Amino acid sequence: MPHIRPITVLRNTNEISELCHKLAEPIFITKNGYGDLVIMSIETYERKLALVEVYKKLAEADAQIKEGVPLLDGDKVLNEVRSKYVGKKV
């Protein structure tokens, strides 16, 4: 459920900051009854950016599959990475 607050809540910066951290979700700010701003904590913003990056990579992978790019064996790739950086194979 979206969290919607009037622009007047921005007068109390401590309260809105606490609310952003407590909810860990974007808060939609309205002005004269219409959407105007979205505010959120830095942690929430970074989490949203990371999620967008995951979706972007999934879309790229899906496009590669549709183009016929050959798939790699997951176990083989993980073993290569582990042997390169950790020195252990599973």
N, C-alpha and C positions, 0 to 999 in steps of 0.2 A: 504494500500500500504506500503510495507516495506521501512524503511529508511536506505539507504545504503551509507556509507561514506568511503573514503580511510583512511588508517592508519595514514596518515599525519595529519589528523584533531586532533589527540591525542597530537600534539605538543602544541596546545592551550587549556589547560585544562579548563579554564574559559568558553570558547566558547562551548566546548563539554558538559560541565556540564549544561550550560544554555539550550542547545539544548535538552538534556535528559529530563530536567524538563518541557520545553515548549511542547515537543511532547507527553510526558507521555506514550511513547511506546519504546520498545527495538530498539536500533540502531545497525545495522550490520556493522562491520568494515572489510574491505577487505585489503589483502596484496598481492601485485602483481596480482591483478585481481581475487583473490580467497577469499572466506569467511574465516575469521580468528578468529574474536571475536564478542561477543554481549555485549553491555553495556546498562545500564539503570539506572534510579534513584532508590533510595531505596524504594520510594513510589510505583513505578511501579513494582519493584521486589516483594514487599510484596503483592500487589494486584494480581500479577500472582500466587504467592504461595497460596493465599486464594482461588483463582479460582480452582487451582489444588486440593485443599482439598475438595471443594464442589463437584467436579467431582468424587473424590475418594469415598466420602460418598454416592453419587447417585449410583455409581456402586455397592457399598456394599448393599444398599437398594434393588437394582434391583436383585442382587444375592439372597438376602433373600426371596424376593417375589417368585422367581423361585424355591427356595427350599421349599416353602410352609409355611414359617414362618408366623403366623397369624398377620394381620395388627391391629394397635391400632387406636382407635377413636381419631381424632385430637382434637376435642373440649374437650373431657374428659381429655386428657393428658395436654392440656393447662390450664384447670381449676385446675388440681392437682398441676401444677407448680406454678400457680398464688397464690393458697391458701397456698402453702408452703413458697413462698418467698415474696409475697405481702400481703397475707391475704384477697384477694378479689376473688370472683367468678364472672364470666360473665354469 
